[in-house]
Amino acid sequence: MCIRDRVSTQSTWGIDFKFKMDPAGRGCGGFSSAKPADDYVVEITNNIRKDVEAKLGRTATEFTPTIARKGAAGGTMMYLIKINLGGGEYAHATVQLNLDDTQTLLNVVGKQTESSPLEG
């Protein structure tokens, strides 16, 4: 629940609360819109490369993040990252940022394309 985005309205039953999207276009606790991968996303992606390749069962010829979405879930920061694996194949990785400044790969979905929506 995002209190800052709350709009109250009166009803016959008391006060109803309606929640709106924030200016960045996401609901409370959701992911941001996709943005080009910045240097921090590149660093995260480099740190999870071995885990992604292990889950996919192969070594990527290229490993470049193209876009990312960030958000909060359960009090931790999360990233959804689209990674170019080379040969026209992409993967979508869900990464949790830990309090000790490490990253944990939560999920990876292979066989994606450049136009596959990055959804979380």
Biopython code that builds the backbone (N, CA, C, O; Angstrom):
import numpy as np
from Bio.PDB.StructureBuilder import StructureBuilder

atoms = [
    (1, "MET", "N", (0.838, -1.176, 0.000)),
    (1, "MET", "CA", (0.000, 0.000, 0.000)),
    (1, "MET", "C", (0.884, 1.240, 0.000)),
    (1, "MET", "O", (1.761, 1.364, 0.855)),
    (2, "CYS", "N", (0.682, 2.126, -0.904)),
    (2, "CYS", "CA", (1.451, 3.364, -0.979)),
    (2, "CYS", "C", (0.616, 4.500, -0.430)),
    (2, "CYS", "O", (-0.298, 4.990, -1.094)),
    (3, "ILE", "N", (0.927, 4.907, 0.758)),
    (3, "ILE", "CA", (0.171, 5.979, 1.384)),
    (3, "ILE", "C", (0.330, 7.283, 0.605)),
    (3, "ILE", "O", (-0.618, 8.061, 0.505)),
    (4, "ARG", "N", (1.527, 7.530, 0.048)),
    (4, "ARG", "CA", (1.756, 8.789, -0.655)),
    (4, "ARG", "C", (0.885, 8.932, -1.892)),
    (4, "ARG", "O", (0.647, 10.044, -2.362)),
    (5, "ASP", "N", (0.404, 7.803, -2.426)),
    (5, "ASP", "CA", (-0.403, 7.833, -3.636)),
    (5, "ASP", "C", (-1.889, 7.667, -3.346)),
    (5, "ASP", "O", (-2.686, 7.495, -4.268)),
    (6, "ARG", "N", (-2.263, 7.717, -2.088)),
    (6, "ARG", "CA", (-3.641, 7.459, -1.705)),
    (6, "ARG", "C", (-4.531, 8.654, -2.034)),
    (6, "ARG", "O", (-4.154, 9.809, -1.836)),
    (7, "VAL", "N", (-5.697, 8.348, -2.531)),
    (7, "VAL", "CA", (-6.719, 9.360, -2.785)),
    (7, "VAL", "C", (-7.946, 8.884, -2.024)),
    (7, "VAL", "O", (-8.429, 7.780, -2.272)),
    (8, "SER", "N", (-8.453, 9.679, -1.120)),
    (8, "SER", "CA", (-9.620, 9.244, -0.357)),
    (8, "SER", "C", (-10.885, 9.820, -0.967)),
    (8, "SER", "O", (-10.904, 10.942, -1.473)),
    (9, "THR", "N", (-11.925, 9.032, -0.905)),
    (9, "THR", "CA", (-13.230, 9.473, -1.364)),
    (9, "THR", "C", (-14.258, 9.076, -0.314)),
    (9, "THR", "O", (-14.102, 8.058, 0.359)),
    (10, "GLN", "N", (-15.281, 9.856, -0.178)),
    (10, "GLN", "CA", (-16.362, 9.540, 0.759)),
    (10, "GLN", "C", (-17.363, 8.618, 0.073)),
    (10, "GLN", "O", (-17.663, 8.787, -1.109)),
    (11, "SER", "N", (-17.871, 7.657, 0.809)),
    (11, "SER", "CA", (-18.937, 6.808, 0.316)),
    (11, "SER", "C", (-19.988, 6.713, 1.411)),
    (11, "SER", "O", (-19.788, 7.222, 2.514)),
    (12, "THR", "N", (-21.086, 6.075, 1.118)),
    (12, "THR", "CA", (-22.131, 5.932, 2.130)),
    (12, "THR", "C", (-21.693, 5.030, 3.270)),
    (12, "THR", "O", (-22.312, 5.037, 4.334)),
    (13, "TRP", "N", (-20.634, 4.251, 3.067)),
    (13, "TRP", "CA", (-20.152, 3.317, 4.089)),
    (13, "TRP", "C", (-18.991, 3.883, 4.890)),
    (13, "TRP", "O", (-18.456, 3.190, 5.756)),
    (14, "GLY", "N", (-18.593, 5.093, 4.633)),
    (14, "GLY", "CA", (-17.445, 5.668, 5.330)),
    (14, "GLY", "C", (-16.445, 6.177, 4.322)),
    (14, "GLY", "O", (-16.806, 6.826, 3.341)),
    (15, "ILE", "N", (-15.187, 5.878, 4.571)),
    (15, "ILE", "CA", (-14.134, 6.345, 3.669)),
    (15, "ILE", "C", (-13.629, 5.176, 2.841)),
    (15, "ILE", "O", (-13.238, 4.144, 3.386)),
    (16, "ASP", "N", (-13.639, 5.333, 1.554)),
    (16, "ASP", "CA", (-13.040, 4.357, 0.640)),
    (16, "ASP", "C", (-11.707, 4.925, 0.188)),
    (16, "ASP", "O", (-11.563, 6.138, 0.036)),
    (17, "PHE", "N", (-10.761, 4.076, -0.020)),
    (17, "PHE", "CA", (-9.464, 4.525, -0.506)),
    (17, "PHE", "C", (-9.241, 3.958, -1.897)),
    (17, "PHE", "O", (-9.430, 2.766, -2.142)),
    (18, "LYS", "N", (-8.841, 4.829, -2.789)),
    (18, "LYS", "CA", (-8.489, 4.419, -4.140)),
    (18, "LYS", "C", (-7.011, 4.689, -4.310)),
    (18, "LYS", "O", (-6.504, 5.712, -3.850)),
    (19, "PHE", "N", (-6.327, 3.793, -4.958)),
    (19, "PHE", "CA", (-4.893, 3.942, -5.149)),
    (19, "PHE", "C", (-4.609, 4.144, -6.621)),
    (19, "PHE", "O", (-5.205, 3.498, -7.483)),
    (20, "LYS", "N", (-3.696, 5.043, -6.892)),
    (20, "LYS", "CA", (-3.361, 5.365, -8.271)),
    (20, "LYS", "C", (-1.916, 4.968, -8.553)),
    (20, "LYS", "O", (-1.142, 4.681, -7.640)),
    (21, "MET", "N", (-1.579, 4.959, -9.812)),
    (21, "MET", "CA", (-0.207, 4.678, -10.207)),
    (21, "MET", "C", (0.657, 5.878, -9.871)),
    (21, "MET", "O", (0.192, 7.016, -9.920)),
    (22, "ASP", "N", (1.919, 5.626, -9.530)),
    (22, "ASP", "CA", (2.803, 6.762, -9.262)),
    (22, "ASP", "C", (3.280, 7.352, -10.579)),
    (22, "ASP", "O", (3.044, 6.752, -11.627)),
    (23, "PRO", "N", (3.949, 8.515, -10.566)),
    (23, "PRO", "CA", (4.345, 9.184, -11.819)),
    (23, "PRO", "C", (5.279, 8.362, -12.692)),
    (23, "PRO", "O", (5.358, 8.612, -13.895)),
    (24, "ALA", "N", (5.990, 7.389, -12.130)),
    (24, "ALA", "CA", (6.904, 6.574, -12.938)),
    (24, "ALA", "C", (6.159, 5.475, -13.686)),
    (24, "ALA", "O", (6.771, 4.726, -14.448)),
    (25, "GLY", "N", (4.851, 5.368, -13.483)),
    (25, "GLY", "CA", (4.069, 4.401, -14.239)),
    (25, "GLY", "C", (4.038, 3.018, -13.638)),
    (25, "GLY", "O", (3.807, 2.045, -14.356)),
    (26, "ARG", "N", (4.260, 2.900, -12.357)),
    (26, "ARG", "CA", (4.212, 1.580, -11.729)),
    (26, "ARG", "C", (3.292, 1.650, -10.517)),
    (26, "ARG", "O", (3.085, 2.717, -9.938)),
    (27, "GLY", "N", (2.759, 0.533, -10.156)),
    (27, "GLY", "CA", (1.970, 0.454, -8.937)),
    (27, "GLY", "C", (2.917, 0.341, -7.754)),
    (27, "GLY", "O", (4.110, 0.098, -7.935)),
    (28, "CYS", "N", (2.415, 0.508, -6.591)),
    (28, "CYS", "CA", (3.253, 0.435, -5.394)),
    (28, "CYS", "C", (3.876, -0.945, -5.281)),
    (28, "CYS", "O", (3.182, -1.954, -5.404)),
    (29, "GLY", "N", (5.159, -0.995, -5.051)),
    (29, "GLY", "CA", (5.846, -2.269, -4.921)),
    (29, "GLY", "C", (6.113, -2.954, -6.251)),
    (29, "GLY", "O", (6.664, -4.055, -6.255)),
    (30, "GLY", "N", (5.756, -2.367, -7.362)),
    (30, "GLY", "CA", (5.944, -2.987, -8.656)),
    (30, "GLY", "C", (7.263, -2.587, -9.286)),
    (30, "GLY", "O", (8.096, -1.928, -8.664)),
    (31, "PHE", "N", (7.435, -2.997, -10.523)),
    (31, "PHE", "CA", (8.658, -2.688, -11.249)),
    (31, "PHE", "C", (8.480, -1.434, -12.088)),
    (31, "PHE", "O", (7.381, -1.127, -12.549)),
    (32, "SER", "N", (9.580, -0.716, -12.278)),
    (32, "SER", "CA", (9.588, 0.482, -13.116)),
    (32, "SER", "C", (9.419, 0.088, -14.576)),
    (32, "SER", "O", (9.443, -1.093, -14.922)),
    (33, "SER", "N", (9.250, 1.077, -15.412)),
    (33, "SER", "CA", (9.246, 0.809, -16.841)),
    (33, "SER", "C", (10.678, 0.456, -17.266)),
    (33, "SER", "O", (11.636, 0.784, -16.566)),
    (34, "ALA", "N", (10.813, -0.202, -18.400)),
    (34, "ALA", "CA", (12.133, -0.632, -18.879)),
    (34, "ALA", "C", (12.964, 0.571, -19.303)),
    (34, "ALA", "O", (12.477, 1.494, -19.956)),
    (35, "LYS", "N", (14.227, 0.529, -18.911)),
    (35, "LYS", "CA", (15.174, 1.587, -19.263)),
    (35, "LYS", "C", (16.458, 0.940, -19.788)),
    (35, "LYS", "O", (16.749, -0.208, -19.451)),
    (36, "PRO", "N", (17.226, 1.660, -20.607)),
    (36, "PRO", "CA", (18.495, 1.112, -21.080)),
    (36, "PRO", "C", (19.391, 0.741, -19.884)),
    (36, "PRO", "O", (19.405, 1.428, -18.863)),
    (37, "ALA", "N", (20.122, -0.345, -20.038)),
    (37, "ALA", "CA", (21.016, -0.806, -18.972)),
    (37, "ALA", "C", (22.121, 0.219, -18.726)),
    (37, "ALA", "O", (22.804, 0.646, -19.656)),
    (38, "ASP", "N", (22.287, 0.602, -17.472)),
    (38, "ASP", "CA", (23.350, 1.536, -17.101)),
    (38, "ASP", "C", (24.553, 0.755, -16.559)),
    (38, "ASP", "O", (24.545, -0.476, -16.550)),
    (39, "ASP", "N", (25.579, 1.469, -16.110)),
    (39, "ASP", "CA", (26.804, 0.820, -15.619)),
    (39, "ASP", "C", (26.535, -0.105, -14.430)),
    (39, "ASP", "O", (27.175, -1.149, -14.304)),
    (40, "TYR", "N", (25.594, 0.268, -13.559)),
    (40, "TYR", "CA", (25.281, -0.563, -12.395)),
    (40, "TYR", "C", (24.640, -1.878, -12.830)),
    (40, "TYR", "O", (24.957, -2.932, -12.280)),
    (41, "VAL", "N", (23.739, -1.824, -13.813)),
    (41, "VAL", "CA", (23.109, -3.041, -14.337)),
    (41, "VAL", "C", (24.154, -3.926, -15.011)),
    (41, "VAL", "O", (24.088, -5.150, -14.897)),
    (42, "VAL", "N", (25.113, -3.328, -15.709)),
    (42, "VAL", "CA", (26.203, -4.099, -16.323)),
    (42, "VAL", "C", (26.993, -4.826, -15.227)),
    (42, "VAL", "O", (27.333, -5.999, -15.384)),
    (43, "GLU", "N", (27.281, -4.140, -14.130)),
    (43, "GLU", "CA", (28.010, -4.759, -13.016)),
    (43, "GLU", "C", (27.221, -5.930, -12.420)),
    (43, "GLU", "O", (27.784, -6.997, -12.175)),
    (44, "ILE", "N", (25.931, -5.733, -12.189)),
    (44, "ILE", "CA", (25.085, -6.818, -11.665)),
    (44, "ILE", "C", (25.110, -8.006, -12.613)),
    (44, "ILE", "O", (25.269, -9.150, -12.187)),
    (45, "THR", "N", (24.953, -7.726, -13.901)),
    (45, "THR", "CA", (24.907, -8.788, -14.910)),
    (45, "THR", "C", (26.222, -9.563, -14.954)),
    (45, "THR", "O", (26.214, -10.789, -15.064)),
    (46, "ASN", "N", (27.348, -8.859, -14.869)),
    (46, "ASN", "CA", (28.644, -9.549, -14.845)),
    (46, "ASN", "C", (28.758, -10.455, -13.628)),
    (46, "ASN", "O", (29.346, -11.533, -13.713)),
    (47, "ASN", "N", (28.205, -10.034, -12.502)),
    (47, "ASN", "CA", (28.284, -10.828, -11.270)),
    (47, "ASN", "C", (27.428, -12.089, -11.311)),
    (47, "ASN", "O", (27.728, -13.052, -10.605)),
    (48, "ILE", "N", (26.378, -12.107, -12.114)),
    (48, "ILE", "CA", (25.492, -13.281, -12.158)),
    (48, "ILE", "C", (25.716, -14.149, -13.396)),
    (48, "ILE", "O", (24.999, -15.129, -13.601)),
    (49, "ARG", "N", (26.693, -13.803, -14.213)),
    (49, "ARG", "CA", (26.893, -14.523, -15.479)),
    (49, "ARG", "C", (27.032, -16.037, -15.289)),
    (49, "ARG", "O", (26.347, -16.804, -15.966)),
    (50, "LYS", "N", (27.892, -16.472, -14.394)),
    (50, "LYS", "CA", (28.100, -17.925, -14.204)),
    (50, "LYS", "C", (26.820, -18.627, -13.777)),
    (50, "LYS", "O", (26.544, -19.740, -14.223)),
    (51, "ASP", "N", (26.031, -17.979, -12.911)),
    (51, "ASP", "CA", (24.768, -18.574, -12.461)),
    (51, "ASP", "C", (23.760, -18.671, -13.604)),
    (51, "ASP", "O", (23.063, -19.677, -13.735)),
    (52, "VAL", "N", (23.682, -17.626, -14.431)),
    (52, "VAL", "CA", (22.773, -17.642, -15.577)),
    (52, "VAL", "C", (23.170, -18.743, -16.547)),
    (52, "VAL", "O", (22.324, -19.521, -16.986)),
    (53, "GLU", "N", (24.445, -18.811, -16.882)),
    (53, "GLU", "CA", (24.910, -19.839, -17.823)),
    (53, "GLU", "C", (24.678, -21.240, -17.258)),
    (53, "GLU", "O", (24.331, -22.155, -18.004)),
    (54, "ALA", "N", (24.864, -21.417, -15.959)),
    (54, "ALA", "CA", (24.624, -22.730, -15.340)),
    (54, "ALA", "C", (23.146, -23.111, -15.446)),
    (54, "ALA", "O", (22.823, -24.256, -15.763)),
    (55, "LYS", "N", (22.257, -22.166, -15.184)),
    (55, "LYS", "CA", (20.816, -22.461, -15.263)),
    (55, "LYS", "C", (20.370, -22.711, -16.698)),
    (55, "LYS", "O", (19.473, -23.518, -16.939)),
    (56, "LEU", "N", (20.995, -22.020, -17.653)),
    (56, "LEU", "CA", (20.641, -22.224, -19.056)),
    (56, "LEU", "C", (21.316, -23.464, -19.639)),
    (56, "LEU", "O", (20.900, -23.975, -20.679)),
    (57, "GLY", "N", (22.359, -23.943, -18.962)),
    (57, "GLY", "CA", (23.061, -25.141, -19.424)),
    (57, "GLY", "C", (23.990, -24.921, -20.588)),
    (57, "GLY", "O", (24.285, -25.854, -21.335)),
    (58, "ARG", "N", (24.459, -23.693, -20.754)),
    (58, "ARG", "CA", (25.386, -23.412, -21.850)),
    (58, "ARG", "C", (26.148, -22.121, -21.577)),
    (58, "ARG", "O", (25.767, -21.317, -20.726)),
    (59, "THR", "N", (27.241, -21.949, -22.328)),
    (59, "THR", "CA", (28.034, -20.723, -22.244)),
    (59, "THR", "C", (27.565, -19.773, -23.340)),
    (59, "THR", "O", (27.420, -20.172, -24.496)),
    (60, "ALA", "N", (27.333, -18.535, -22.979)),
    (60, "ALA", "CA", (26.860, -17.530, -23.939)),
    (60, "ALA", "C", (28.034, -16.976, -24.736)),
    (60, "ALA", "O", (29.122, -16.772, -24.197)),
    (61, "THR", "N", (27.801, -16.736, -26.027)),
    (61, "THR", "CA", (28.852, -16.133, -26.858)),
    (61, "THR", "C", (28.958, -14.636, -26.595)),
    (61, "THR", "O", (30.006, -14.030, -26.818)),
    (62, "GLU", "N", (27.873, -14.051, -26.123)),
    (62, "GLU", "CA", (27.822, -12.644, -25.747)),
    (62, "GLU", "C", (27.041, -12.597, -24.445)),
    (62, "GLU", "O", (26.242, -13.494, -24.177)),
    (63, "PHE", "N", (27.249, -11.590, -23.645)),
    (63, "PHE", "CA", (26.512, -11.484, -22.370)),
    (63, "PHE", "C", (26.378, -10.007, -22.021)),
    (63, "PHE", "O", (27.083, -9.485, -21.157)),
    (64, "THR", "N", (25.449, -9.346, -22.721)),
    (64, "THR", "CA", (25.304, -7.905, -22.588)),
    (64, "THR", "C", (23.888, -7.544, -22.171)),
    (64, "THR", "O", (22.936, -7.892, -22.871)),
    (65, "PRO", "N", (23.727, -6.851, -21.040)),
    (65, "PRO", "CA", (22.382, -6.411, -20.674)),
    (65, "PRO", "C", (21.935, -5.282, -21.600)),
    (65, "PRO", "O", (22.718, -4.388, -21.923)),
    (66, "THR", "N", (20.678, -5.329, -22.022)),
    (66, "THR", "CA", (20.182, -4.295, -22.918)),
    (66, "THR", "C", (19.219, -3.345, -22.217)),
    (66, "THR", "O", (19.345, -2.127, -22.341)),
    (67, "ILE", "N", (18.263, -3.894, -21.486)),
    (67, "ILE", "CA", (17.314, -3.069, -20.729)),
    (67, "ILE", "C", (17.107, -3.696, -19.353)),
    (67, "ILE", "O", (17.414, -4.867, -19.131)),
    (68, "ALA", "N", (16.583, -2.892, -18.441)),
    (68, "ALA", "CA", (16.326, -3.386, -17.086)),
    (68, "ALA", "C", (15.144, -2.648, -16.480)),
    (68, "ALA", "O", (14.840, -1.509, -16.835)),
    (69, "ARG", "N", (14.496, -3.327, -15.563)),
    (69, "ARG", "CA", (13.433, -2.736, -14.755)),
    (69, "ARG", "C", (13.818, -2.978, -13.302)),
    (69, "ARG", "O", (14.346, -4.040, -12.972)),
    (70, "LYS", "N", (13.561, -2.008, -12.430)),
    (70, "LYS", "CA", (13.875, -2.223, -11.026)),
    (70, "LYS", "C", (12.646, -1.973, -10.181)),
    (70, "LYS", "O", (11.726, -1.258, -10.578)),
    (71, "GLY", "N", (12.654, -2.576, -9.011)),
    (71, "GLY", "CA", (11.526, -2.420, -8.111)),
    (71, "GLY", "C", (11.843, -2.992, -6.748)),
    (71, "GLY", "O", (12.953, -3.459, -6.493)),
    (72, "ALA", "N", (10.865, -2.949, -5.891)),
    (72, "ALA", "CA", (11.019, -3.465, -4.529)),
    (72, "ALA", "C", (10.035, -4.599, -4.324)),
    (72, "ALA", "O", (8.898, -4.551, -4.792)),
    (73, "ALA", "N", (10.490, -5.617, -3.617)),
    (73, "ALA", "CA", (9.632, -6.744, -3.263)),
    (73, "ALA", "C", (10.078, -7.257, -1.904)),
    (73, "ALA", "O", (11.231, -7.650, -1.730)),
    (74, "GLY", "N", (9.184, -7.253, -0.962)),
    (74, "GLY", "CA", (9.514, -7.758, 0.370)),
    (74, "GLY", "C", (10.623, -6.977, 1.050)),
    (74, "GLY", "O", (11.382, -7.538, 1.840)),
    (75, "GLY", "N", (10.724, -5.696, 0.755)),
    (75, "GLY", "CA", (11.739, -4.865, 1.395)),
    (75, "GLY", "C", (13.119, -4.940, 0.770)),
    (75, "GLY", "O", (14.061, -4.346, 1.294)),
    (76, "THR", "N", (13.265, -5.656, -0.338)),
    (76, "THR", "CA", (14.565, -5.726, -1.013)),
    (76, "THR", "C", (14.427, -5.197, -2.436)),
    (76, "THR", "O", (13.339, -5.199, -3.012)),
    (77, "MET", "N", (15.530, -4.751, -2.981)),
    (77, "MET", "CA", (15.543, -4.279, -4.367)),
    (77, "MET", "C", (15.672, -5.469, -5.303)),
    (77, "MET", "O", (16.407, -6.421, -5.043)),
    (78, "MET", "N", (14.937, -5.382, -6.395)),
    (78, "MET", "CA", (14.951, -6.432, -7.406)),
    (78, "MET", "C", (15.195, -5.792, -8.768)),
    (78, "MET", "O", (14.823, -4.641, -9.000)),
    (79, "TYR", "N", (15.813, -6.535, -9.647)),
    (79, "TYR", "CA", (16.012, -6.098, -11.027)),
    (79, "TYR", "C", (15.525, -7.199, -11.965)),
    (79, "TYR", "O", (15.754, -8.384, -11.723)),
    (80, "LEU", "N", (14.858, -6.792, -13.025)),
    (80, "LEU", "CA", (14.567, -7.656, -14.162)),
    (80, "LEU", "C", (15.480, -7.167, -15.271)),
    (80, "LEU", "O", (15.454, -5.991, -15.632)),
    (81, "ILE", "N", (16.284, -8.068, -15.810)),
    (81, "ILE", "CA", (17.290, -7.655, -16.781)),
    (81, "ILE", "C", (17.168, -8.501, -18.044)),
    (81, "ILE", "O", (17.122, -9.730, -17.976)),
    (82, "LYS", "N", (17.117, -7.832, -19.199)),
    (82, "LYS", "CA", (17.151, -8.534, -20.490)),
    (82, "LYS", "C", (18.604, -8.600, -20.922)),
    (82, "LYS", "O", (19.282, -7.576, -21.010)),
    (83, "ILE", "N", (19.080, -9.818, -21.194)),
    (83, "ILE", "CA", (20.494, -10.043, -21.508)),
    (83, "ILE", "C", (20.617, -10.620, -22.920)),
    (83, "ILE", "O", (19.980, -11.621, -23.249)),
    (84, "ASN", "N", (21.441, -9.981, -23.745)),
    (84, "ASN", "CA", (21.733, -10.482, -25.083)),
    (84, "ASN", "C", (22.774, -11.584, -24.942)),
    (84, "ASN", "O", (23.888, -11.348, -24.475)),
    (85, "LEU", "N", (22.388, -12.815, -25.362)),
    (85, "LEU", "CA", (23.284, -13.971, -25.255)),
    (85, "LEU", "C", (24.043, -14.245, -26.543)),
    (85, "LEU", "O", (24.872, -15.154, -26.598)),
    (86, "GLY", "N", (23.761, -13.458, -27.583)),
    (86, "GLY", "CA", (24.394, -13.669, -28.881)),
    (86, "GLY", "C", (23.518, -14.535, -29.775)),
    (86, "GLY", "O", (22.671, -15.286, -29.290)),
    (87, "GLY", "N", (23.724, -14.428, -31.060)),
    (87, "GLY", "CA", (22.971, -15.234, -32.024)),
    (87, "GLY", "C", (21.483, -14.932, -32.035)),
    (87, "GLY", "O", (20.681, -15.784, -32.419)),
    (88, "GLY", "N", (21.108, -13.735, -31.621)),
    (88, "GLY", "CA", (19.699, -13.358, -31.624)),
    (88, "GLY", "C", (18.909, -13.891, -30.437)),
    (88, "GLY", "O", (17.693, -13.706, -30.380)),
    (89, "GLU", "N", (19.571, -14.551, -29.485)),
    (89, "GLU", "CA", (18.882, -15.082, -28.305)),
    (89, "GLU", "C", (19.093, -14.169, -27.099)),
    (89, "GLU", "O", (20.171, -13.615, -26.887)),
    (90, "TYR", "N", (18.045, -14.039, -26.335)),
    (90, "TYR", "CA", (18.073, -13.228, -25.121)),
    (90, "TYR", "C", (17.587, -14.059, -23.953)),
    (90, "TYR", "O", (16.917, -15.076, -24.132)),
    (91, "ALA", "N", (17.930, -13.617, -22.758)),
    (91, "ALA", "CA", (17.432, -14.224, -21.528)),
    (91, "ALA", "C", (16.904, -13.113, -20.639)),
    (91, "ALA", "O", (17.378, -11.979, -20.695)),
    (92, "HIS", "N", (15.926, -13.448, -19.824)),
    (92, "HIS", "CA", (15.393, -12.516, -18.839)),
    (92, "HIS", "C", (15.772, -13.035, -17.455)),
    (92, "HIS", "O", (15.405, -14.149, -17.081)),
    (93, "ALA", "N", (16.503, -12.228, -16.702)),
    (93, "ALA", "CA", (16.974, -12.628, -15.373)),
    (93, "ALA", "C", (16.299, -11.780, -14.304)),
    (93, "ALA", "O", (16.165, -10.565, -14.448)),
    (94, "THR", "N", (15.879, -12.438, -13.233)),
    (94, "THR", "CA", (15.353, -11.752, -12.059)),
    (94, "THR", "C", (16.418, -11.844, -10.977)),
    (94, "THR", "O", (16.832, -12.937, -10.590)),
    (95, "VAL", "N", (16.856, -10.687, -10.491)),
    (95, "VAL", "CA", (17.983, -10.617, -9.557)),
    (95, "VAL", "C", (17.572, -9.860, -8.308)),
    (95, "VAL", "O", (16.946, -8.802, -8.382)),
    (96, "GLN", "N", (17.929, -10.411, -7.169)),
    (96, "GLN", "CA", (17.690, -9.743, -5.878)),
    (96, "GLN", "C", (18.992, -9.138, -5.392)),
    (96, "GLN", "O", (20.035, -9.792, -5.423)),
    (97, "LEU", "N", (18.939, -7.882, -4.940)),
    (97, "LEU", "CA", (20.109, -7.239, -4.343)),
    (97, "LEU", "C", (20.046, -7.463, -2.843)),
    (97, "LEU", "O", (19.063, -7.105, -2.194)),
    (98, "ASN", "N", (21.090, -8.054, -2.298)),
    (98, "ASN", "CA", (21.121, -8.376, -0.873)),
    (98, "ASN", "C", (21.718, -7.233, -0.062)),
    (98, "ASN", "O", (22.406, -6.365, -0.599)),
    (99, "LEU", "N", (21.446, -7.248, 1.233)),
    (99, "LEU", "CA", (21.937, -6.185, 2.108)),
    (99, "LEU", "C", (23.463, -6.143, 2.183)),
    (99, "LEU", "O", (24.039, -5.090, 2.459)),
    (100, "ASP", "N", (24.124, -7.280, 1.939)),
    (100, "ASP", "CA", (25.591, -7.315, 1.982)),
    (100, "ASP", "C", (26.216, -6.939, 0.639)),
    (100, "ASP", "O", (27.395, -7.205, 0.406)),
    (101, "ASP", "N", (25.418, -6.313, -0.253)),
    (101, "ASP", "CA", (25.865, -5.830, -1.556)),
    (101, "ASP", "C", (26.213, -6.948, -2.535)),
    (101, "ASP", "O", (26.973, -6.734, -3.480)),
    (102, "THR", "N", (25.660, -8.138, -2.312)),
    (102, "THR", "CA", (25.796, -9.227, -3.274)),
    (102, "THR", "C", (24.477, -9.356, -4.031)),
    (102, "THR", "O", (23.467, -8.762, -3.652)),
    (103, "GLN", "N", (24.503, -10.132, -5.091)),
    (103, "GLN", "CA", (23.312, -10.346, -5.894)),
    (103, "GLN", "C", (22.962, -11.828, -5.901)),
    (103, "GLN", "O", (23.846, -12.685, -5.885)),
    (104, "THR", "N", (21.666, -12.120, -5.926)),
    (104, "THR", "CA", (21.192, -13.498, -6.008)),
    (104, "THR", "C", (20.305, -13.626, -7.235)),
    (104, "THR", "O", (19.332, -12.887, -7.387)),
    (105, "LEU", "N", (20.644, -14.560, -8.104)),
    (105, "LEU", "CA", (19.818, -14.846, -9.269)),
    (105, "LEU", "C", (18.620, -15.665, -8.796)),
    (105, "LEU", "O", (18.787, -16.778, -8.298)),
    (106, "LEU", "N", (17.419, -15.120, -8.948)),
    (106, "LEU", "CA", (16.215, -15.814, -8.510)),
    (106, "LEU", "C", (15.604, -16.644, -9.627)),
    (106, "LEU", "O", (15.060, -17.720, -9.381)),
    (107, "ASN", "N", (15.692, -16.146, -10.853)),
    (107, "ASN", "CA", (15.076, -16.848, -11.969)),
    (107, "ASN", "C", (15.721, -16.384, -13.266)),
    (107, "ASN", "O", (16.175, -15.245, -13.376)),
    (108, "VAL", "N", (15.755, -17.270, -14.234)),
    (108, "VAL", "CA", (16.202, -16.900, -15.571)),
    (108, "VAL", "C", (15.336, -17.647, -16.577)),
    (108, "VAL", "O", (15.054, -18.835, -16.419)),
    (109, "VAL", "N", (14.923, -16.929, -17.609)),
    (109, "VAL", "CA", (14.113, -17.514, -18.676)),
    (109, "VAL", "C", (14.871, -17.310, -19.975)),
    (109, "VAL", "O", (15.103, -16.176, -20.394)),
    (110, "GLY", "N", (15.254, -18.400, -20.606)),
    (110, "GLY", "CA", (15.990, -18.342, -21.862)),
    (110, "GLY", "C", (15.047, -18.351, -23.057)),
    (110, "GLY", "O", (13.826, -18.295, -22.907)),
    (111, "LYS", "N", (15.631, -18.422, -24.230)),
    (111, "LYS", "CA", (14.899, -18.478, -25.503)),
    (111, "LYS", "C", (13.940, -17.293, -25.672)),
    (111, "LYS", "O", (12.813, -17.448, -26.143)),
    (112, "GLN", "N", (14.414, -16.116, -25.279)),
    (112, "GLN", "CA", (13.660, -14.888, -25.476)),
    (112, "GLN", "C", (14.221, -14.174, -26.711)),
    (112, "GLN", "O", (15.310, -14.499, -27.184)),
    (113, "THR", "N", (13.478, -13.218, -27.215)),
    (113, "THR", "CA", (13.929, -12.433, -28.365)),
    (113, "THR", "C", (14.102, -10.984, -27.945)),
    (113, "THR", "O", (13.753, -10.603, -26.828)),
    (114, "GLU", "N", (14.641, -10.185, -28.845)),
    (114, "GLU", "CA", (14.821, -8.767, -28.564)),
    (114, "GLU", "C", (13.479, -8.083, -28.272)),
    (114, "GLU", "O", (13.413, -7.138, -27.486)),
    (115, "SER", "N", (12.413, -8.574, -28.914)),
    (115, "SER", "CA", (11.099, -7.944, -28.732)),
    (115, "SER", "C", (10.249, -8.584, -27.630)),
    (115, "SER", "O", (9.140, -8.117, -27.371)),
    (116, "SER", "N", (10.739, -9.630, -26.983)),
    (116, "SER", "CA", (9.991, -10.243, -25.881)),
    (116, "SER", "C", (9.807, -9.238, -24.758)),
    (116, "SER", "O", (10.770, -8.585, -24.357)),
    (117, "PRO", "N", (8.575, -9.096, -24.234)),
    (117, "PRO", "CA", (8.364, -8.138, -23.146)),
    (117, "PRO", "C", (9.071, -8.594, -21.867)),
    (117, "PRO", "O", (9.060, -9.776, -21.524)),
    (118, "LEU", "N", (9.669, -7.656, -21.188)),
    (118, "LEU", "CA", (10.377, -7.919, -19.926)),
    (118, "LEU", "C", (9.375, -7.750, -18.800)),
    (118, "LEU", "O", (9.141, -6.637, -18.329)),
    (119, "GLU", "N", (8.786, -8.852, -18.370)),
    (119, "GLU", "CA", (7.719, -8.802, -17.373)),
    (119, "GLU", "C", (8.124, -9.527, -16.096)),
    (119, "GLU", "O", (8.862, -10.512, -16.113)),
    (120, "GLY", "N", (7.610, -8.999, -14.992)),
    (120, "GLY", "CA", (7.933, -9.614, -13.716)),
    (120, "GLY", "C", (6.731, -9.947, -12.912)),
    (120, "GLY", "O", (6.855, -10.474, -11.807)),
]
sb = StructureBuilder()
sb.init_structure("model")
sb.init_model(0)
sb.init_chain("A")
sb.init_seg("    ")
for serial, (resi, resn, name, xyz) in enumerate(atoms, 1):
    if name == "N":
        sb.init_residue(resn, " ", resi, " ")
    sb.init_atom(name, np.array(xyz, "f"), 0.0, 1.0, " ", f" {name:<3s}", serial, name[0])
structure = sb.get_structure()
